[in-house]
Structures are given as structure tokens and as C-alpha cells.
Amino acid sequence: MRQTIGLFLLGGHDLEMLTIRGILDIHGYVYADHHLQWNNARLSSYWEEIKRFESEAEPGCIYGIELENDLPRVPEFYRSIDHHNNQSSSPSALEQVLSLLGIPTNREYRLIAANDKAYIPGMQALGATEEEVRRIRFADRCAQGITEKDEILAEKSIAENLKRVGDLVVVKALVSRFSPICDRLYPYRSLLVYTATEWTFYGERVRQILNLFIDEYCKGKIFYGGGPEGYVGSKESIYTEQEICEMIKKIEYEFV
């Protein structure tokens, strides 16, 4: 039996998002899922669903989960569920959904939330075993759509394109998905992974790196999350290859 609470709109797929979808399925809540990725998780993707919800005067609210609001107006009764950028101090999206629906958490949910909020250190803080960490990280990569080819290219990137600048590990990626590179190199103090179209910095000094590009962040070109040792990066295809190179040099200079 479906519950009256409104409509959920799902963002980019990862383990947390698929877990939320499973919870909504099990408990009979209404949602829409366009199978988005992180680079196209925008509210405008669901404009037709939003118009239908408003025109039919459906009860409840519209809940956008980890969706960038790129609409010219905020839909009436819209609520954002997120823990990135200016909402980075909020609980994970999974924890927010569980709280909203009054569903008790469990160890699996706590591990998934910790992974999404604070990566491997977050799980370790909960006392996760090595096997639990490997299992959650593998499931997360699968949920993101990481393929066996991506895994192979990640290994090749590390073998051929890794350098160190002080405490900073820098990898020019041969794959557009960075998580298989990060997982293979953990633990690290600071890690910078980039391609010709984007970059992401992880680990210590993340706030320092964010401050280097604070004007770009305010323009919505840079994203940030994961707390004081989380991540900061450029949105995909926002900058030219030359601009990416200049930003990489600027970050590396902080570690010289």
C-alpha cells in the first residue's frame, strides 16, 4: 500500500541512491528515477513529473534527492534532500530519507550512509571490518556503473600516470570515473585525479583547495562535500583543457 507523503525524484546513481530507491519500493512510496549520473543529476530532468504533480494537486511535497536545482523557479512544495555543497553539514541523504519516513536504521544503512558521507574513514569510524569496507566500496562502484574496463583503466592510470608532489598524489586518469582509482590508492593523505575535462581533489587540505577556487564555487562551477577531509572538484566539461591544466598547477603549487 502506497503512503501519502508526496513524490521523490532520484539523483545520480550510487550505492546510497539505489539503497534509497529500494527503501521506497519496499514501503510503497511514489518516486521517479531517470537513471541519472552525478554529472547530469539536475532537477530539470524531472520537469514533466513536476508539472504533472502540480497540475493534479497531488498531496504532499516533491522531494529532490541530490539534484541540482537548475529551474528558473523553485517548484511549490519542493524540498531538497542533499548533503553536498551548501548542505554539506546535513546528514546523508539516506539518513534524511529514513528520518522523514520514520524507518529505523540498521548497521547496513549506517555503513552505506557513512561511506557516502565520509568515504572509507567514515566506515572505519563505525568499526567496519576490512571485508565490510571492500564489500561496500565494490557495491558503490557497481552502482555508479563502473565496468570491468573502467577498473582496468584505473590500474593503468596508476601504473603509468601517477606522480607525487610533496604529500600530494596526482593521477592523470584514463577513465572518466575516479572511484576505482581512489579505492586502489587509499589510504592517502591528499589525492588529485584529473582528465582533460575535470578534476577532483580528495583528503587533507580540502578546505584549503576549495578556498583557492572559492569564486568559482560561488558561481556553481565547483562542487564540495565529505567534510574536512572530503573532496572538491570541477564540474565536468565546464573548463577547457588549458584551464584544467592551470588549475592542476595551482593545486600542486600548494604542496611544493
Order of alpha helices (4+ residues) and beta strands (2+ residues): beta-alpha-beta-alpha-beta-beta-alpha-alpha-alpha-alpha-beta-beta-alpha-beta-beta-alpha-alpha-beta-beta-alpha
